[in-house]
């Protein structure tokens, strides 16, 4: 089951946890600032641990598919 969706009618197309208006970047930011998964689940009771892991997977896939170009100086 796909847990991340992007729909132009929801949050202007930002990737969100499916069935919510919770953007992936908010979850990633909370993790980056040291919030535990349990703290995030307490703050957002409508999401699951799998949804949090899906956010991490989404971010990983975005970086993996990034094109990097070297600029000669």
mmJSON file of the N, C-alpha and C atoms, coordinates in Angstrom:
{"data_MODEL":{"atom_site":{
"group_PDB":["ATOM","ATOM","ATOM","ATOM","ATOM","ATOM","ATOM","ATOM","ATOM","ATOM","ATOM","ATOM","ATOM","ATOM","ATOM","ATOM","ATOM","ATOM","ATOM","ATOM","ATOM","ATOM","ATOM","ATOM","ATOM","ATOM","ATOM","ATOM","ATOM","ATOM","ATOM","ATOM","ATOM","ATOM","ATOM","ATOM","ATOM","ATOM","ATOM","ATOM","ATOM","ATOM","ATOM","ATOM","ATOM","ATOM","ATOM","ATOM","ATOM","ATOM","ATOM","ATOM","ATOM","ATOM","ATOM","ATOM","ATOM","ATOM","ATOM","ATOM","ATOM","ATOM","ATOM","ATOM","ATOM","ATOM","ATOM","ATOM","ATOM","ATOM","ATOM","ATOM","ATOM","ATOM","ATOM","ATOM","ATOM","ATOM","ATOM","ATOM","ATOM","ATOM","ATOM","ATOM","ATOM","ATOM","ATOM","ATOM","ATOM","ATOM","ATOM","ATOM","ATOM","ATOM","ATOM","ATOM","ATOM","ATOM","ATOM","ATOM","ATOM","ATOM","ATOM","ATOM","ATOM","ATOM","ATOM","ATOM","ATOM","ATOM","ATOM","ATOM","ATOM","ATOM","ATOM","ATOM","ATOM","ATOM","ATOM","ATOM","ATOM","ATOM","ATOM","ATOM","ATOM","ATOM","ATOM","ATOM","ATOM","ATOM","ATOM","ATOM","ATOM","ATOM","ATOM","ATOM","ATOM","ATOM","ATOM","ATOM","ATOM","ATOM","ATOM","ATOM","ATOM","ATOM","ATOM","ATOM","ATOM","ATOM","ATOM","ATOM","ATOM","ATOM","ATOM","ATOM","ATOM","ATOM","ATOM","ATOM","ATOM","ATOM","ATOM","ATOM","ATOM","ATOM","ATOM","ATOM","ATOM","ATOM","ATOM","ATOM","ATOM","ATOM","ATOM","ATOM","ATOM","ATOM","ATOM","ATOM","ATOM","ATOM","ATOM","ATOM","ATOM","ATOM","ATOM","ATOM","ATOM","ATOM","ATOM","ATOM","ATOM","ATOM","ATOM","ATOM","ATOM","ATOM","ATOM","ATOM","ATOM","ATOM","ATOM","ATOM","ATOM","ATOM","ATOM","ATOM","ATOM","ATOM","ATOM","ATOM","ATOM","ATOM","ATOM","ATOM","ATOM","ATOM","ATOM"],
"id":[1,2,3,4,5,6,7,8,9,10,11,12,13,14,15,16,17,18,19,20,21,22,23,24,25,26,27,28,29,30,31,32,33,34,35,36,37,38,39,40,41,42,43,44,45,46,47,48,49,50,51,52,53,54,55,56,57,58,59,60,61,62,63,64,65,66,67,68,69,70,71,72,73,74,75,76,77,78,79,80,81,82,83,84,85,86,87,88,89,90,91,92,93,94,95,96,97,98,99,100,101,102,103,104,105,106,107,108,109,110,111,112,113,114,115,116,117,118,119,120,121,122,123,124,125,126,127,128,129,130,131,132,133,134,135,136,137,138,139,140,141,142,143,144,145,146,147,148,149,150,151,152,153,154,155,156,157,158,159,160,161,162,163,164,165,166,167,168,169,170,171,172,173,174,175,176,177,178,179,180,181,182,183,184,185,186,187,188,189,190,191,192,193,194,195,196,197,198,199,200,201,202,203,204,205,206,207,208,209,210,211,212,213,214,215,216,217,218,219],
"type_symbol":["N","C","C","N","C","C","N","C","C","N","C","C","N","C","C","N","C","C","N","C","C","N","C","C","N","C","C","N","C","C","N","C","C","N","C","C","N","C","C","N","C","C","N","C","C","N","C","C","N","C","C","N","C","C","N","C","C","N","C","C","N","C","C","N","C","C","N","C","C","N","C","C","N","C","C","N","C","C","N","C","C","N","C","C","N","C","C","N","C","C","N","C","C","N","C","C","N","C","C","N","C","C","N","C","C","N","C","C","N","C","C","N","C","C","N","C","C","N","C","C","N","C","C","N","C","C","N","C","C","N","C","C","N","C","C","N","C","C","N","C","C","N","C","C","N","C","C","N","C","C","N","C","C","N","C","C","N","C","C","N","C","C","N","C","C","N","C","C","N","C","C","N","C","C","N","C","C","N","C","C","N","C","C","N","C","C","N","C","C","N","C","C","N","C","C","N","C","C","N","C","C","N","C","C","N","C","C","N","C","C","N","C","C","N","C","C","N","C","C"],
"label_atom_id":["N","CA","C","N","CA","C","N","CA","C","N","CA","C","N","CA","C","N","CA","C","N","CA","C","N","CA","C","N","CA","C","N","CA","C","N","CA","C","N","CA","C","N","CA","C","N","CA","C","N","CA","C","N","CA","C","N","CA","C","N","CA","C","N","CA","C","N","CA","C","N","CA","C","N","CA","C","N","CA","C","N","CA","C","N","CA","C","N","CA","C","N","CA","C","N","CA","C","N","CA","C","N","CA","C","N","CA","C","N","CA","C","N","CA","C","N","CA","C","N","CA","C","N","CA","C","N","CA","C","N","CA","C","N","CA","C","N","CA","C","N","CA","C","N","CA","C","N","CA","C","N","CA","C","N","CA","C","N","CA","C","N","CA","C","N","CA","C","N","CA","C","N","CA","C","N","CA","C","N","CA","C","N","CA","C","N","CA","C","N","CA","C","N","CA","C","N","CA","C","N","CA","C","N","CA","C","N","CA","C","N","CA","C","N","CA","C","N","CA","C","N","CA","C","N","CA","C","N","CA","C","N","CA","C","N","CA","C","N","CA","C","N","CA","C","N","CA","C","N","CA","C","N","CA","C"],
"label_alt_id":[null,null,null,null,null,null,null,null,null,null,null,null,null,null,null,null,null,null,null,null,null,null,null,null,null,null,null,null,null,null,null,null,null,null,null,null,null,null,null,null,null,null,null,null,null,null,null,null,null,null,null,null,null,null,null,null,null,null,null,null,null,null,null,null,null,null,null,null,null,null,null,null,null,null,null,null,null,null,null,null,null,null,null,null,null,null,null,null,null,null,null,null,null,null,null,null,null,null,null,null,null,null,null,null,null,null,null,null,null,null,null,null,null,null,null,null,null,null,null,null,null,null,null,null,null,null,null,null,null,null,null,null,null,null,null,null,null,null,null,null,null,null,null,null,null,null,null,null,null,null,null,null,null,null,null,null,null,null,null,null,null,null,null,null,null,null,null,null,null,null,null,null,null,null,null,null,null,null,null,null,null,null,null,null,null,null,null,null,null,null,null,null,null,null,null,null,null,null,null,null,null,null,null,null,null,null,null,null,null,null,null,null,null,null,null,null,null,null,null],
"label_comp_id":["UNK","UNK","UNK","UNK","UNK","UNK","UNK","UNK","UNK","UNK","UNK","UNK","UNK","UNK","UNK","UNK","UNK","UNK","UNK","UNK","UNK","UNK","UNK","UNK","UNK","UNK","UNK","UNK","UNK","UNK","UNK","UNK","UNK","UNK","UNK","UNK","UNK","UNK","UNK","UNK","UNK","UNK","UNK","UNK","UNK","UNK","UNK","UNK","UNK","UNK","UNK","UNK","UNK","UNK","UNK","UNK","UNK","UNK","UNK","UNK","UNK","UNK","UNK","UNK","UNK","UNK","UNK","UNK","UNK","UNK","UNK","UNK","UNK","UNK","UNK","UNK","UNK","UNK","UNK","UNK","UNK","UNK","UNK","UNK","UNK","UNK","UNK","UNK","UNK","UNK","UNK","UNK","UNK","UNK","UNK","UNK","UNK","UNK","UNK","UNK","UNK","UNK","UNK","UNK","UNK","UNK","UNK","UNK","UNK","UNK","UNK","UNK","UNK","UNK","UNK","UNK","UNK","UNK","UNK","UNK","UNK","UNK","UNK","UNK","UNK","UNK","UNK","UNK","UNK","UNK","UNK","UNK","UNK","UNK","UNK","UNK","UNK","UNK","UNK","UNK","UNK","UNK","UNK","UNK","UNK","UNK","UNK","UNK","UNK","UNK","UNK","UNK","UNK","UNK","UNK","UNK","UNK","UNK","UNK","UNK","UNK","UNK","UNK","UNK","UNK","UNK","UNK","UNK","UNK","UNK","UNK","UNK","UNK","UNK","UNK","UNK","UNK","UNK","UNK","UNK","UNK","UNK","UNK","UNK","UNK","UNK","UNK","UNK","UNK","UNK","UNK","UNK","UNK","UNK","UNK","UNK","UNK","UNK","UNK","UNK","UNK","UNK","UNK","UNK","UNK","UNK","UNK","UNK","UNK","UNK","UNK","UNK","UNK","UNK","UNK","UNK","UNK","UNK","UNK"],
"label_asym_id":["A","A","A","A","A","A","A","A","A","A","A","A","A","A","A","A","A","A","A","A","A","A","A","A","A","A","A","A","A","A","A","A","A","A","A","A","A","A","A","A","A","A","A","A","A","A","A","A","A","A","A","A","A","A","A","A","A","A","A","A","A","A","A","A","A","A","A","A","A","A","A","A","A","A","A","A","A","A","A","A","A","A","A","A","A","A","A","A","A","A","A","A","A","A","A","A","A","A","A","A","A","A","A","A","A","A","A","A","A","A","A","A","A","A","A","A","A","A","A","A","A","A","A","A","A","A","A","A","A","A","A","A","A","A","A","A","A","A","A","A","A","A","A","A","A","A","A","A","A","A","A","A","A","A","A","A","A","A","A","A","A","A","A","A","A","A","A","A","A","A","A","A","A","A","A","A","A","A","A","A","A","A","A","A","A","A","A","A","A","A","A","A","A","A","A","A","A","A","A","A","A","A","A","A","A","A","A","A","A","A","A","A","A","A","A","A","A","A","A"],
"label_entity_id":["1","1","1","1","1","1","1","1","1","1","1","1","1","1","1","1","1","1","1","1","1","1","1","1","1","1","1","1","1","1","1","1","1","1","1","1","1","1","1","1","1","1","1","1","1","1","1","1","1","1","1","1","1","1","1","1","1","1","1","1","1","1","1","1","1","1","1","1","1","1","1","1","1","1","1","1","1","1","1","1","1","1","1","1","1","1","1","1","1","1","1","1","1","1","1","1","1","1","1","1","1","1","1","1","1","1","1","1","1","1","1","1","1","1","1","1","1","1","1","1","1","1","1","1","1","1","1","1","1","1","1","1","1","1","1","1","1","1","1","1","1","1","1","1","1","1","1","1","1","1","1","1","1","1","1","1","1","1","1","1","1","1","1","1","1","1","1","1","1","1","1","1","1","1","1","1","1","1","1","1","1","1","1","1","1","1","1","1","1","1","1","1","1","1","1","1","1","1","1","1","1","1","1","1","1","1","1","1","1","1","1","1","1","1","1","1","1","1","1"],
"label_seq_id":[1,1,1,2,2,2,3,3,3,4,4,4,5,5,5,6,6,6,7,7,7,8,8,8,9,9,9,10,10,10,11,11,11,12,12,12,13,13,13,14,14,14,15,15,15,16,16,16,17,17,17,18,18,18,19,19,19,20,20,20,21,21,21,22,22,22,23,23,23,24,24,24,25,25,25,26,26,26,27,27,27,28,28,28,29,29,29,30,30,30,31,31,31,32,32,32,33,33,33,34,34,34,35,35,35,36,36,36,37,37,37,38,38,38,39,39,39,40,40,40,41,41,41,42,42,42,43,43,43,44,44,44,45,45,45,46,46,46,47,47,47,48,48,48,49,49,49,50,50,50,51,51,51,52,52,52,53,53,53,54,54,54,55,55,55,56,56,56,57,57,57,58,58,58,59,59,59,60,60,60,61,61,61,62,62,62,63,63,63,64,64,64,65,65,65,66,66,66,67,67,67,68,68,68,69,69,69,70,70,70,71,71,71,72,72,72,73,73,73],
"pdbx_PDB_ins_code":[null,null,null,null,null,null,null,null,null,null,null,null,null,null,null,null,null,null,null,null,null,null,null,null,null,null,null,null,null,null,null,null,null,null,null,null,null,null,null,null,null,null,null,null,null,null,null,null,null,null,null,null,null,null,null,null,null,null,null,null,null,null,null,null,null,null,null,null,null,null,null,null,null,null,null,null,null,null,null,null,null,null,null,null,null,null,null,null,null,null,null,null,null,null,null,null,null,null,null,null,null,null,null,null,null,null,null,null,null,null,null,null,null,null,null,null,null,null,null,null,null,null,null,null,null,null,null,null,null,null,null,null,null,null,null,null,null,null,null,null,null,null,null,null,null,null,null,null,null,null,null,null,null,null,null,null,null,null,null,null,null,null,null,null,null,null,null,null,null,null,null,null,null,null,null,null,null,null,null,null,null,null,null,null,null,null,null,null,null,null,null,null,null,null,null,null,null,null,null,null,null,null,null,null,null,null,null,null,null,null,null,null,null,null,null,null,null,null,null],
"Cartn_x":[0.84,0.0,0.886,0.618,1.384,0.923,1.845,1.501,1.788,2.474,2.777,2.069,1.407,0.736,0.985,0.85,0.965,-0.232,-1.04,-2.262,-2.34,-2.478,-2.509,-3.628,-4.639,-5.749,-5.483,-4.388,-4.032,-2.666,-2.619,-1.364,-0.563,-1.296,-0.675,0.224,-0.057,0.713,1.927,2.164,3.284,3.051,4.093,3.9,3.416,2.362,1.774,1.563,1.329,0.942,-0.481,-0.673,-1.964,-3.107,-4.172,-5.355,-5.261,-4.161,-3.968,-3.515,-3.332,-2.722,-1.359,-0.76,0.53,1.645,2.402,3.463,4.64,5.229,6.399,7.508,7.721,8.838,8.677,7.45,7.238,7.719,7.398,7.822,9.34,9.938,11.401,12.075,11.513,12.078,12.008,10.89,10.757,11.787,12.0,13.014,14.411,14.682,15.985,16.265,15.216,15.39,15.378,15.324,15.472,14.185,13.043,11.807,11.821,11.365,11.286,10.036,10.015,8.831,7.626,7.817,6.715,6.178,7.07,6.634,5.831,6.285,5.573,4.198,4.139,2.847,1.897,2.428,1.585,1.063,1.889,1.478,0.513,0.654,-0.177,-0.812,-1.849,-2.426,-3.089,-3.271,-3.905,-2.915,-1.603,-0.622,-0.06,0.664,1.237,2.761,3.374,4.829,5.237,4.452,4.749,4.728,3.847,3.793,5.065,5.583,6.838,7.987,8.037,9.067,8.901,7.657,7.405,7.954,7.88,8.458,9.962,10.611,12.058,12.399,11.628,11.862,11.666,10.632,10.373,11.569,12.071,13.219,14.439,14.67,15.798,15.682,14.49,14.285,14.491,14.067,14.248,15.731,16.499,17.936,18.635,18.229,18.843,18.643,17.515,17.193,17.621,18.319,18.773,19.912,19.89,21.003,21.97,23.232,24.279,25.187,25.43,26.303,27.469,28.654,29.861,30.026,30.357,30.596,32.085,32.74,34.174,34.406,35.442,35.729,36.895],
"Cartn_y":[-1.18,0.0,1.245,2.136,3.382,4.346,4.819,5.678,7.149,7.471,8.87,9.201,10.351,10.765,12.24,12.608,13.995,14.297,15.258,15.605,17.128,17.705,19.165,19.813,19.045,19.578,19.504,18.859,18.736,19.368,20.402,21.083,21.499,21.941,22.421,21.382,20.1,19.039,18.57,19.142,18.663,17.2,16.4,15.02,14.987,14.226,14.101,12.633,12.365,11.02,10.809,9.725,9.442,9.532,10.206,10.347,11.452,12.225,13.326,14.558,15.628,16.84,17.058,15.987,16.065,15.887,16.958,16.875,16.013,15.333,14.493,15.318,16.55,17.351,17.69,17.794,18.071,16.886,15.681,14.481,14.364,14.608,14.539,15.582,16.775,17.834,17.455,16.903,16.498,15.426,14.47,13.448,14.076,15.016,15.679,16.458,17.01,17.758,16.87,15.562,14.64,14.101,14.444,13.857,12.355,11.597,10.151,9.804,8.6,8.135,8.167,7.78,7.777,9.194,10.182,11.575,12.058,11.681,12.083,11.427,10.151,9.452,10.069,10.531,11.189,12.526,13.236,14.529,14.378,13.289,13.04,11.654,11.516,10.186,9.518,10.257,9.648,8.927,9.023,8.336,7.126,6.304,5.075,5.115,4.181,4.043,3.749,2.935,2.639,3.913,4.846,6.106,6.918,6.892,7.604,6.974,5.644,4.96,5.243,5.382,5.708,7.094,8.034,9.367,9.267,8.462,8.273,7.625,6.636,5.962,6.936,7.761,8.755,9.699,10.199,11.118,10.425,9.191,8.428,8.259,7.935,7.747,9.056,10.171,11.465,11.797,11.54,11.827,10.857,9.604,8.593,8.949,9.515,9.821,11.226,11.927,13.278,13.24,14.164,14.304,15.346,14.988,15.867,16.218,17.499,17.96,18.722,18.364,19.047,20.34,21.398,22.685,22.984,23.067,23.338,24.796,24.998,26.376,26.95],
"Cartn_z":[0.0,0.0,0.0,-0.906,-1.011,0.076,0.895,2.03,1.8,0.711,0.385,-0.918,-0.945,-2.167,-2.426,-3.683,-4.089,-4.977,-4.544,-5.257,-5.298,-6.482,-6.573,-5.745,-5.377,-4.586,-3.079,-2.694,-1.274,-1.058,-0.239,0.104,-1.147,-2.188,-3.432,-4.09,-3.856,-4.495,-3.723,-2.537,-1.711,-1.356,-1.275,-0.845,0.612,0.846,2.178,2.508,3.777,4.177,3.69,2.973,2.343,3.346,2.926,3.754,4.791,4.74,5.69,4.922,5.661,5.109,5.781,6.257,6.948,5.915,5.637,4.634,5.105,4.15,4.41,5.056,4.568,5.085,6.572,7.053,8.48,9.32,8.87,9.596,9.564,8.411,8.294,9.177,9.208,10.047,11.523,11.951,13.352,13.703,12.808,13.044,13.098,12.199,12.153,13.43,14.052,15.296,16.534,16.305,17.421,18.025,17.438,17.941,17.689,18.651,18.469,17.674,17.155,16.437,17.366,18.606,19.573,19.808,19.866,20.038,18.828,17.64,16.43,16.385,16.728,16.746,17.769,18.888,19.899,19.383,18.607,18.057,16.887,16.16,14.977,15.099,15.915,16.175,14.973,13.883,12.705,11.801,12.104,11.264,11.995,11.254,11.805,11.71,12.391,12.309,10.865,10.171,8.767,7.913,8.226,7.485,7.708,8.919,9.212,8.437,8.43,7.644,6.153,5.695,4.29,3.959,4.908,4.703,4.513,5.335,5.199,3.867,3.486,2.205,1.042,1.13,0.089,-0.057,1.059,1.023,0.424,0.805,0.276,-1.236,-1.701,-3.141,-3.901,-3.326,-3.988,-4.141,-3.108,-3.164,-4.115,-4.076,-4.932,-6.403,-6.744,-8.135,-8.563,-7.675,-7.977,-8.987,-9.916,-10.864,-10.312,-10.248,-9.76,-10.935,-11.112,-12.189,-11.593,-12.05,-11.613,-12.392,-11.681,-12.337,-12.227,-13.35,-13.355,-12.949,-12.148,-11.729,-12.476],
"occupancy":[1.0,1.0,1.0,1.0,1.0,1.0,1.0,1.0,1.0,1.0,1.0,1.0,1.0,1.0,1.0,1.0,1.0,1.0,1.0,1.0,1.0,1.0,1.0,1.0,1.0,1.0,1.0,1.0,1.0,1.0,1.0,1.0,1.0,1.0,1.0,1.0,1.0,1.0,1.0,1.0,1.0,1.0,1.0,1.0,1.0,1.0,1.0,1.0,1.0,1.0,1.0,1.0,1.0,1.0,1.0,1.0,1.0,1.0,1.0,1.0,1.0,1.0,1.0,1.0,1.0,1.0,1.0,1.0,1.0,1.0,1.0,1.0,1.0,1.0,1.0,1.0,1.0,1.0,1.0,1.0,1.0,1.0,1.0,1.0,1.0,1.0,1.0,1.0,1.0,1.0,1.0,1.0,1.0,1.0,1.0,1.0,1.0,1.0,1.0,1.0,1.0,1.0,1.0,1.0,1.0,1.0,1.0,1.0,1.0,1.0,1.0,1.0,1.0,1.0,1.0,1.0,1.0,1.0,1.0,1.0,1.0,1.0,1.0,1.0,1.0,1.0,1.0,1.0,1.0,1.0,1.0,1.0,1.0,1.0,1.0,1.0,1.0,1.0,1.0,1.0,1.0,1.0,1.0,1.0,1.0,1.0,1.0,1.0,1.0,1.0,1.0,1.0,1.0,1.0,1.0,1.0,1.0,1.0,1.0,1.0,1.0,1.0,1.0,1.0,1.0,1.0,1.0,1.0,1.0,1.0,1.0,1.0,1.0,1.0,1.0,1.0,1.0,1.0,1.0,1.0,1.0,1.0,1.0,1.0,1.0,1.0,1.0,1.0,1.0,1.0,1.0,1.0,1.0,1.0,1.0,1.0,1.0,1.0,1.0,1.0,1.0,1.0,1.0,1.0,1.0,1.0,1.0,1.0,1.0,1.0,1.0,1.0,1.0,1.0,1.0,1.0,1.0,1.0,1.0],
"B_iso_or_equiv":[0.0,0.0,0.0,0.0,0.0,0.0,0.0,0.0,0.0,0.0,0.0,0.0,0.0,0.0,0.0,0.0,0.0,0.0,0.0,0.0,0.0,0.0,0.0,0.0,0.0,0.0,0.0,0.0,0.0,0.0,0.0,0.0,0.0,0.0,0.0,0.0,0.0,0.0,0.0,0.0,0.0,0.0,0.0,0.0,0.0,0.0,0.0,0.0,0.0,0.0,0.0,0.0,0.0,0.0,0.0,0.0,0.0,0.0,0.0,0.0,0.0,0.0,0.0,0.0,0.0,0.0,0.0,0.0,0.0,0.0,0.0,0.0,0.0,0.0,0.0,0.0,0.0,0.0,0.0,0.0,0.0,0.0,0.0,0.0,0.0,0.0,0.0,0.0,0.0,0.0,0.0,0.0,0.0,0.0,0.0,0.0,0.0,0.0,0.0,0.0,0.0,0.0,0.0,0.0,0.0,0.0,0.0,0.0,0.0,0.0,0.0,0.0,0.0,0.0,0.0,0.0,0.0,0.0,0.0,0.0,0.0,0.0,0.0,0.0,0.0,0.0,0.0,0.0,0.0,0.0,0.0,0.0,0.0,0.0,0.0,0.0,0.0,0.0,0.0,0.0,0.0,0.0,0.0,0.0,0.0,0.0,0.0,0.0,0.0,0.0,0.0,0.0,0.0,0.0,0.0,0.0,0.0,0.0,0.0,0.0,0.0,0.0,0.0,0.0,0.0,0.0,0.0,0.0,0.0,0.0,0.0,0.0,0.0,0.0,0.0,0.0,0.0,0.0,0.0,0.0,0.0,0.0,0.0,0.0,0.0,0.0,0.0,0.0,0.0,0.0,0.0,0.0,0.0,0.0,0.0,0.0,0.0,0.0,0.0,0.0,0.0,0.0,0.0,0.0,0.0,0.0,0.0,0.0,0.0,0.0,0.0,0.0,0.0,0.0,0.0,0.0,0.0,0.0,0.0],
"pdbx_formal_charge":[null,null,null,null,null,null,null,null,null,null,null,null,null,null,null,null,null,null,null,null,null,null,null,null,null,null,null,null,null,null,null,null,null,null,null,null,null,null,null,null,null,null,null,null,null,null,null,null,null,null,null,null,null,null,null,null,null,null,null,null,null,null,null,null,null,null,null,null,null,null,null,null,null,null,null,null,null,null,null,null,null,null,null,null,null,null,null,null,null,null,null,null,null,null,null,null,null,null,null,null,null,null,null,null,null,null,null,null,null,null,null,null,null,null,null,null,null,null,null,null,null,null,null,null,null,null,null,null,null,null,null,null,null,null,null,null,null,null,null,null,null,null,null,null,null,null,null,null,null,null,null,null,null,null,null,null,null,null,null,null,null,null,null,null,null,null,null,null,null,null,null,null,null,null,null,null,null,null,null,null,null,null,null,null,null,null,null,null,null,null,null,null,null,null,null,null,null,null,null,null,null,null,null,null,null,null,null,null,null,null,null,null,null,null,null,null,null,null,null],
"auth_seq_id":[1,1,1,2,2,2,3,3,3,4,4,4,5,5,5,6,6,6,7,7,7,8,8,8,9,9,9,10,10,10,11,11,11,12,12,12,13,13,13,14,14,14,15,15,15,16,16,16,17,17,17,18,18,18,19,19,19,20,20,20,21,21,21,22,22,22,23,23,23,24,24,24,25,25,25,26,26,26,27,27,27,28,28,28,29,29,29,30,30,30,31,31,31,32,32,32,33,33,33,34,34,34,35,35,35,36,36,36,37,37,37,38,38,38,39,39,39,40,40,40,41,41,41,42,42,42,43,43,43,44,44,44,45,45,45,46,46,46,47,47,47,48,48,48,49,49,49,50,50,50,51,51,51,52,52,52,53,53,53,54,54,54,55,55,55,56,56,56,57,57,57,58,58,58,59,59,59,60,60,60,61,61,61,62,62,62,63,63,63,64,64,64,65,65,65,66,66,66,67,67,67,68,68,68,69,69,69,70,70,70,71,71,71,72,72,72,73,73,73],
"auth_comp_id":["UNK","UNK","UNK","UNK","UNK","UNK","UNK","UNK","UNK","UNK","UNK","UNK","UNK","UNK","UNK","UNK","UNK","UNK","UNK","UNK","UNK","UNK","UNK","UNK","UNK","UNK","UNK","UNK","UNK","UNK","UNK","UNK","UNK","UNK","UNK","UNK","UNK","UNK","UNK","UNK","UNK","UNK","UNK","UNK","UNK","UNK","UNK","UNK","UNK","UNK","UNK","UNK","UNK","UNK","UNK","UNK","UNK","UNK","UNK","UNK","UNK","UNK","UNK","UNK","UNK","UNK","UNK","UNK","UNK","UNK","UNK","UNK","UNK","UNK","UNK","UNK","UNK","UNK","UNK","UNK","UNK","UNK","UNK","UNK","UNK","UNK","UNK","UNK","UNK","UNK","UNK","UNK","UNK","UNK","UNK","UNK","UNK","UNK","UNK","UNK","UNK","UNK","UNK","UNK","UNK","UNK","UNK","UNK","UNK","UNK","UNK","UNK","UNK","UNK","UNK","UNK","UNK","UNK","UNK","UNK","UNK","UNK","UNK","UNK","UNK","UNK","UNK","UNK","UNK","UNK","UNK","UNK","UNK","UNK","UNK","UNK","UNK","UNK","UNK","UNK","UNK","UNK","UNK","UNK","UNK","UNK","UNK","UNK","UNK","UNK","UNK","UNK","UNK","UNK","UNK","UNK","UNK","UNK","UNK","UNK","UNK","UNK","UNK","UNK","UNK","UNK","UNK","UNK","UNK","UNK","UNK","UNK","UNK","UNK","UNK","UNK","UNK","UNK","UNK","UNK","UNK","UNK","UNK","UNK","UNK","UNK","UNK","UNK","UNK","UNK","UNK","UNK","UNK","UNK","UNK","UNK","UNK","UNK","UNK","UNK","UNK","UNK","UNK","UNK","UNK","UNK","UNK","UNK","UNK","UNK","UNK","UNK","UNK","UNK","UNK","UNK","UNK","UNK","UNK"],
"auth_asym_id":["A","A","A","A","A","A","A","A","A","A","A","A","A","A","A","A","A","A","A","A","A","A","A","A","A","A","A","A","A","A","A","A","A","A","A","A","A","A","A","A","A","A","A","A","A","A","A","A","A","A","A","A","A","A","A","A","A","A","A","A","A","A","A","A","A","A","A","A","A","A","A","A","A","A","A","A","A","A","A","A","A","A","A","A","A","A","A","A","A","A","A","A","A","A","A","A","A","A","A","A","A","A","A","A","A","A","A","A","A","A","A","A","A","A","A","A","A","A","A","A","A","A","A","A","A","A","A","A","A","A","A","A","A","A","A","A","A","A","A","A","A","A","A","A","A","A","A","A","A","A","A","A","A","A","A","A","A","A","A","A","A","A","A","A","A","A","A","A","A","A","A","A","A","A","A","A","A","A","A","A","A","A","A","A","A","A","A","A","A","A","A","A","A","A","A","A","A","A","A","A","A","A","A","A","A","A","A","A","A","A","A","A","A","A","A","A","A","A","A"],
"auth_atom_id":["N","CA","C","N","CA","C","N","CA","C","N","CA","C","N","CA","C","N","CA","C","N","CA","C","N","CA","C","N","CA","C","N","CA","C","N","CA","C","N","CA","C","N","CA","C","N","CA","C","N","CA","C","N","CA","C","N","CA","C","N","CA","C","N","CA","C","N","CA","C","N","CA","C","N","CA","C","N","CA","C","N","CA","C","N","CA","C","N","CA","C","N","CA","C","N","CA","C","N","CA","C","N","CA","C","N","CA","C","N","CA","C","N","CA","C","N","CA","C","N","CA","C","N","CA","C","N","CA","C","N","CA","C","N","CA","C","N","CA","C","N","CA","C","N","CA","C","N","CA","C","N","CA","C","N","CA","C","N","CA","C","N","CA","C","N","CA","C","N","CA","C","N","CA","C","N","CA","C","N","CA","C","N","CA","C","N","CA","C","N","CA","C","N","CA","C","N","CA","C","N","CA","C","N","CA","C","N","CA","C","N","CA","C","N","CA","C","N","CA","C","N","CA","C","N","CA","C","N","CA","C","N","CA","C","N","CA","C","N","CA","C","N","CA","C","N","CA","C","N","CA","C","N","CA","C"],
"pdbx_PDB_model_num":[1,1,1,1,1,1,1,1,1,1,1,1,1,1,1,1,1,1,1,1,1,1,1,1,1,1,1,1,1,1,1,1,1,1,1,1,1,1,1,1,1,1,1,1,1,1,1,1,1,1,1,1,1,1,1,1,1,1,1,1,1,1,1,1,1,1,1,1,1,1,1,1,1,1,1,1,1,1,1,1,1,1,1,1,1,1,1,1,1,1,1,1,1,1,1,1,1,1,1,1,1,1,1,1,1,1,1,1,1,1,1,1,1,1,1,1,1,1,1,1,1,1,1,1,1,1,1,1,1,1,1,1,1,1,1,1,1,1,1,1,1,1,1,1,1,1,1,1,1,1,1,1,1,1,1,1,1,1,1,1,1,1,1,1,1,1,1,1,1,1,1,1,1,1,1,1,1,1,1,1,1,1,1,1,1,1,1,1,1,1,1,1,1,1,1,1,1,1,1,1,1,1,1,1,1,1,1,1,1,1,1,1,1,1,1,1,1,1,1]
}}}
